[in-house]
Amino acid sequence: MVFEKLARILAENIGADEEDITLETELKPEYGIEPVDIAKMIIECEKEFNITIHDEDVHTFKKLEDVVVYVNKIISDI
């Protein structure tokens, strides 16, 4: 569920097909994902799941999988 929602959000932000987004999608400009796209994804994620993602943690996200694991952990702690 978390992955699907994050994939949809990221795909919309970068203008890609949702099917092209995987857990291994790297959150880097060379893959068409700019810092502003990551910021938008985080904001939408916070709204979607009613959570807070701390700025210092955002900088540790290298792949979409990192965000999924982080969000799942927060949700399971609620």
C-alpha positions as CSV (number, residue, x, y, z in Angstrom):
1,M,0.0,0.0,0.0
2,V,2.7,2.5,1.0
3,F,4.8,1.7,-2.1
4,E,1.9,2.1,-4.5
5,K,0.9,5.4,-3.0
6,L,4.5,6.7,-3.1
7,A,5.0,5.5,-6.6
8,R,1.9,7.3,-7.8
9,I,2.9,10.5,-6.0
10,L,6.5,10.4,-7.4
11,A,5.3,9.5,-10.9
12,E,2.9,12.5,-10.9
13,N,5.7,14.8,-9.7
14,I,8.2,13.8,-12.3
15,G,5.8,13.1,-15.2
16,A,6.6,9.4,-15.4
17,D,4.5,6.3,-15.8
18,E,3.7,4.8,-12.4
19,E,4.7,1.4,-13.8
20,D,8.3,2.7,-14.3
21,I,8.7,3.5,-10.6
22,T,10.1,0.6,-8.5
23,L,11.5,0.2,-5.0
24,E,15.0,0.5,-6.6
25,T,14.2,3.9,-8.2
26,E,17.1,6.2,-7.2
27,L,16.1,9.6,-6.0
28,K,18.8,11.4,-8.0
29,P,18.8,14.2,-10.6
30,E,20.4,11.9,-13.2
31,Y,17.2,9.8,-13.0
32,G,15.1,12.9,-13.6
33,I,14.2,13.3,-9.9
34,E,15.2,16.8,-8.7
35,P,15.3,17.9,-5.0
36,V,12.1,19.8,-5.5
37,D,10.4,16.6,-6.7
38,I,11.5,14.8,-3.5
39,A,10.2,17.7,-1.4
40,K,6.9,17.5,-3.1
41,M,6.7,13.7,-2.6
42,I,7.5,14.1,1.1
43,I,4.8,16.8,1.6
44,E,2.2,14.6,-0.2
45,C,3.4,11.6,1.8
46,E,2.9,13.5,5.1
47,K,-0.6,14.5,4.0
48,E,-1.5,11.1,2.7
49,F,-0.4,9.1,5.8
50,N,-0.9,11.9,8.4
51,I,2.7,11.6,9.5
52,T,5.7,13.9,9.9
53,I,9.0,13.2,8.1
54,H,11.9,15.0,9.6
55,D,14.2,17.0,7.4
56,E,17.3,15.4,8.7
57,D,15.8,12.0,7.7
58,V,14.9,13.1,4.2
59,H,18.6,13.4,3.4
60,T,19.2,9.7,4.1
61,F,16.7,8.6,1.4
62,K,18.7,7.3,-1.6
63,K,16.0,5.0,-3.2
64,L,12.2,4.9,-3.0
65,E,12.6,1.8,-0.9
66,D,14.2,3.9,1.8
67,V,11.1,6.1,2.0
68,V,8.8,3.1,2.0
69,V,10.7,1.5,4.9
70,Y,10.7,4.8,6.8
71,V,7.0,5.4,6.3
72,N,6.1,1.8,7.2
73,K,8.1,2.1,10.5
74,I,6.2,5.3,11.4
75,I,2.9,3.8,10.6
76,S,3.6,0.7,12.6
77,D,4.6,2.8,15.6
78,I,1.3,4.7,15.6
